[in-house]
Amino acid sequence: MNAERRQEEAAGRVRWLRPDYQEPRFSRGAKPRTTEFGFDETVVAFTRDLEAFPKDPYEIPLVVERLLRAASHPMSAADLSRRFERSGKRIEARIDKALETLADFGRIATLPDGRYEILGVPTTIREAA
């Protein structure tokens, strides 16, 4: 049977296990398949205007507090770090330190899940009523 298969394959006849999948991809002289999706030619540019992380260490808590005030929901240090150009673990650690400082001074509240919110802003609709 093996010799028979070799002769057939040498002659160009291959018995595929999954012909719909294998034949277009691996057979001799196969043309690559292209798919037309029919998308419009409209191109949408998406840019995120991220601000630069402050270099001045005294400015960091002010910027973090401003971002928390502008947010409509409580945020974590990771959430806040994504609002800056070069977000990463180094920035996240510095933001976390600023958040702890703001919490120590009573400017923001620490929630049980590790996120922070501006004091006086209700976290749920029930608290607002």
C-alpha beads as a LAMMPS data file, in Angstrom:
LAMMPS data file: protein, C-alpha beads

129 atoms
128 bonds

1 atom types
1 bond types

-500.0 500.0 xlo xhi
-500.0 500.0 ylo yhi
-500.0 500.0 zlo zhi

Masses

1 110.0

Atoms # bond

1 1 1 0.000 0.000 0.000
2 1 1 2.887 2.368 0.784
3 1 1 4.485 1.784 -2.623
4 1 1 1.121 2.363 -4.269
5 1 1 0.703 5.693 -2.440
6 1 1 4.212 6.815 -3.401
7 1 1 3.474 6.144 -7.072
8 1 1 0.198 8.077 -6.892
9 1 1 1.841 11.014 -5.145
10 1 1 4.711 11.023 -7.657
11 1 1 2.089 11.179 -10.415
12 1 1 0.494 14.177 -8.665
13 1 1 -2.510 12.486 -7.067
14 1 1 -2.623 12.966 -3.307
15 1 1 -5.263 11.545 -1.021
16 1 1 -5.863 14.251 1.539
17 1 1 -7.360 13.544 4.943
18 1 1 -9.060 16.964 4.923
19 1 1 -9.235 17.937 1.236
20 1 1 -11.123 21.218 1.789
21 1 1 -8.397 22.476 4.077
22 1 1 -5.219 20.802 2.767
23 1 1 -5.622 20.849 -1.000
24 1 1 -5.739 24.624 -1.522
25 1 1 -2.740 25.093 0.739
26 1 1 -0.396 22.241 -0.061
27 1 1 -1.118 20.824 -3.496
28 1 1 1.321 21.455 -6.330
29 1 1 0.470 24.531 -8.326
30 1 1 -2.050 25.727 -5.792
31 1 1 -2.866 29.396 -6.013
32 1 1 -3.137 31.301 -2.783
33 1 1 -6.712 32.045 -1.863
34 1 1 -7.679 35.618 -1.258
35 1 1 -10.800 36.774 0.411
36 1 1 -12.606 39.985 -0.404
37 1 1 -14.250 41.459 2.644
38 1 1 -16.017 44.377 0.996
39 1 1 -14.990 46.997 3.544
40 1 1 -15.422 50.655 2.722
41 1 1 -12.411 52.773 1.988
42 1 1 -13.100 54.881 5.076
43 1 1 -10.095 55.161 7.351
44 1 1 -10.557 56.290 10.913
45 1 1 -7.577 57.590 12.822
46 1 1 -7.632 56.855 16.521
47 1 1 -5.365 58.836 18.756
48 1 1 -5.296 58.965 22.489
49 1 1 -4.155 62.300 23.771
50 1 1 -2.160 61.229 26.769
51 1 1 -0.368 63.705 28.927
52 1 1 3.248 63.385 29.944
53 1 1 3.930 62.117 33.436
54 1 1 5.149 64.989 35.640
55 1 1 8.872 65.094 36.295
56 1 1 8.495 67.213 39.414
57 1 1 7.677 64.888 42.358
58 1 1 5.609 67.641 44.026
59 1 1 3.399 67.866 40.955
60 1 1 2.468 64.146 40.872
61 1 1 -0.162 64.234 43.677
62 1 1 -1.780 67.324 42.114
63 1 1 -2.073 65.669 38.714
64 1 1 -3.338 62.408 40.235
65 1 1 -5.985 64.273 42.233
66 1 1 -7.059 66.191 39.118
67 1 1 -7.450 62.930 37.173
68 1 1 -9.498 61.399 39.988
69 1 1 -11.767 64.460 40.061
70 1 1 -12.289 64.223 36.297
71 1 1 -13.100 60.494 36.474
72 1 1 -16.703 59.434 36.830
73 1 1 -15.798 56.353 38.847
74 1 1 -13.197 55.194 41.398
75 1 1 -9.807 54.299 39.934
76 1 1 -6.777 52.228 40.893
77 1 1 -3.137 53.154 40.437
78 1 1 -3.031 50.950 37.319
79 1 1 -6.057 52.746 35.850
80 1 1 -4.471 56.127 36.489
81 1 1 -1.090 55.083 35.072
82 1 1 -2.744 54.290 31.724
83 1 1 -3.677 57.978 31.426
84 1 1 -0.026 58.928 30.856
85 1 1 2.205 58.587 27.801
86 1 1 4.815 56.196 29.099
87 1 1 2.669 54.166 31.434
88 1 1 4.282 51.271 33.192
89 1 1 5.190 49.748 36.519
90 1 1 7.553 52.615 37.435
91 1 1 4.841 55.203 36.928
92 1 1 2.268 52.982 38.629
93 1 1 4.434 52.745 41.753
94 1 1 4.845 56.521 41.868
95 1 1 1.098 57.031 41.373
96 1 1 0.378 54.523 44.139
97 1 1 2.642 56.492 46.473
98 1 1 0.859 59.736 45.517
99 1 1 -2.519 58.080 46.139
100 1 1 -1.411 56.932 49.590
101 1 1 -0.204 60.465 50.362
102 1 1 -3.510 61.970 49.235
103 1 1 -5.391 59.417 51.339
104 1 1 -3.214 60.198 54.388
105 1 1 -4.048 63.898 54.035
106 1 1 -7.765 63.150 53.698
107 1 1 -8.078 64.347 50.098
108 1 1 -9.249 60.972 48.744
109 1 1 -10.816 57.803 50.128
110 1 1 -9.478 54.274 49.790
111 1 1 -12.108 51.703 48.852
112 1 1 -11.991 48.076 50.085
113 1 1 -11.165 46.817 46.570
114 1 1 -7.987 48.940 46.398
115 1 1 -9.371 51.720 44.223
116 1 1 -9.517 55.373 45.196
117 1 1 -12.146 58.102 44.911
118 1 1 -12.438 61.779 45.703
119 1 1 -14.125 62.359 49.049
120 1 1 -17.679 63.619 48.804
121 1 1 -18.381 61.836 45.497
122 1 1 -20.849 58.949 45.996
123 1 1 -19.745 55.587 44.636
124 1 1 -23.256 54.273 44.041
125 1 1 -26.611 55.733 43.121
126 1 1 -28.068 54.479 46.414
127 1 1 -25.642 56.661 48.399
128 1 1 -26.583 59.688 46.312
129 1 1 -30.295 59.360 47.101

Bonds

1 1 1 2
2 1 2 3
3 1 3 4
4 1 4 5
5 1 5 6
6 1 6 7
7 1 7 8
8 1 8 9
9 1 9 10
10 1 10 11
11 1 11 12
12 1 12 13
13 1 13 14
14 1 14 15
15 1 15 16
16 1 16 17
17 1 17 18
18 1 18 19
19 1 19 20
20 1 20 21
21 1 21 22
22 1 22 23
23 1 23 24
24 1 24 25
25 1 25 26
26 1 26 27
27 1 27 28
28 1 28 29
29 1 29 30
30 1 30 31
31 1 31 32
32 1 32 33
33 1 33 34
34 1 34 35
35 1 35 36
36 1 36 37
37 1 37 38
38 1 38 39
39 1 39 40
40 1 40 41
41 1 41 42
42 1 42 43
43 1 43 44
44 1 44 45
45 1 45 46
46 1 46 47
47 1 47 48
48 1 48 49
49 1 49 50
50 1 50 51
51 1 51 52
52 1 52 53
53 1 53 54
54 1 54 55
55 1 55 56
56 1 56 57
57 1 57 58
58 1 58 59
59 1 59 60
60 1 60 61
61 1 61 62
62 1 62 63
63 1 63 64
64 1 64 65
65 1 65 66
66 1 66 67
67 1 67 68
68 1 68 69
69 1 69 70
70 1 70 71
71 1 71 72
72 1 72 73
73 1 73 74
74 1 74 75
75 1 75 76
76 1 76 77
77 1 77 78
78 1 78 79
79 1 79 80
80 1 80 81
81 1 81 82
82 1 82 83
83 1 83 84
84 1 84 85
85 1 85 86
86 1 86 87
87 1 87 88
88 1 88 89
89 1 89 90
90 1 90 91
91 1 91 92
92 1 92 93
93 1 93 94
94 1 94 95
95 1 95 96
96 1 96 97
97 1 97 98
98 1 98 99
99 1 99 100
100 1 100 101
101 1 101 102
102 1 102 103
103 1 103 104
104 1 104 105
105 1 105 106
106 1 106 107
107 1 107 108
108 1 108 109
109 1 109 110
110 1 110 111
111 1 111 112
112 1 112 113
113 1 113 114
114 1 114 115
115 1 115 116
116 1 116 117
117 1 117 118
118 1 118 119
119 1 119 120
120 1 120 121
121 1 121 122
122 1 122 123
123 1 123 124
124 1 124 125
125 1 125 126
126 1 126 127
127 1 127 128
128 1 128 129
